[in-house]
Amino acid sequence: MATDGDPRVLLLMNVVLSVALAALVVWGLDLIDVLTFSWETVALGAGTLAALTYIVVLR
């Protein structure tokens, strides 16, 4: 018997992992002087990534 799990846990995992990945990418881009690190940039990237992930999973 398989279940899909609690959607709140899946949403939380999506947000946490999106923030971690966005922070890593923005930090890396700051390291090579392509982009300046700021938490606003991380939030924008994480929001975009979380939304795209949510849309792809619903398909």
C-alpha positions as CSV (number, residue, x, y, z in Angstrom):
1,M,0.0,0.0,0.0
2,A,1.6,3.2,-1.2
3,T,0.6,6.7,-0.1
4,D,1.5,10.1,-1.5
5,G,2.5,11.5,1.9
6,D,1.5,14.6,3.7
7,P,1.4,17.5,1.2
8,R,2.6,20.0,3.9
9,V,5.8,18.0,4.4
10,L,6.4,17.9,0.7
11,L,5.8,21.6,0.4
12,L,8.2,22.3,3.3
13,M,10.8,20.0,1.8
14,N,10.4,21.8,-1.6
15,V,10.9,25.2,0.0
16,V,13.9,24.2,2.2
17,L,15.7,22.4,-0.7
18,S,14.9,25.3,-3.1
19,V,16.4,27.9,-0.6
20,A,19.5,25.7,-0.1
21,L,20.1,25.3,-3.9
22,A,19.4,28.9,-4.6
23,A,21.8,30.1,-1.9
24,L,24.5,27.7,-3.3
25,V,24.0,29.0,-6.8
26,V,24.0,32.6,-5.9
27,W,27.1,32.1,-3.6
28,G,28.9,30.4,-6.5
29,L,28.0,33.2,-8.9
30,D,29.2,35.7,-6.4
31,L,32.4,33.8,-6.1
32,I,33.1,34.2,-9.8
33,D,31.9,37.8,-9.8
34,V,28.9,37.3,-12.0
35,L,26.3,38.2,-9.4
36,T,26.4,39.9,-6.0
37,F,25.1,37.7,-3.1
38,S,22.1,39.1,-1.4
39,W,19.2,37.3,0.5
40,E,16.8,39.0,-1.9
41,T,18.4,37.3,-4.8
42,V,18.4,34.0,-3.0
43,A,14.6,34.5,-2.2
44,L,13.8,35.3,-5.8
45,G,15.7,32.3,-7.0
46,A,14.2,30.0,-4.4
47,G,10.7,31.2,-5.1
48,T,11.2,30.6,-8.8
49,L,12.7,27.2,-8.3
50,A,10.0,26.2,-5.8
51,A,7.2,27.3,-8.2
52,L,8.7,25.5,-11.1
53,T,9.2,22.3,-9.1
54,Y,5.6,22.5,-7.9
55,I,4.3,22.9,-11.4
56,V,6.4,20.1,-12.8
57,V,5.3,17.7,-10.0
58,L,1.6,18.5,-10.5
59,R,1.8,17.5,-14.2
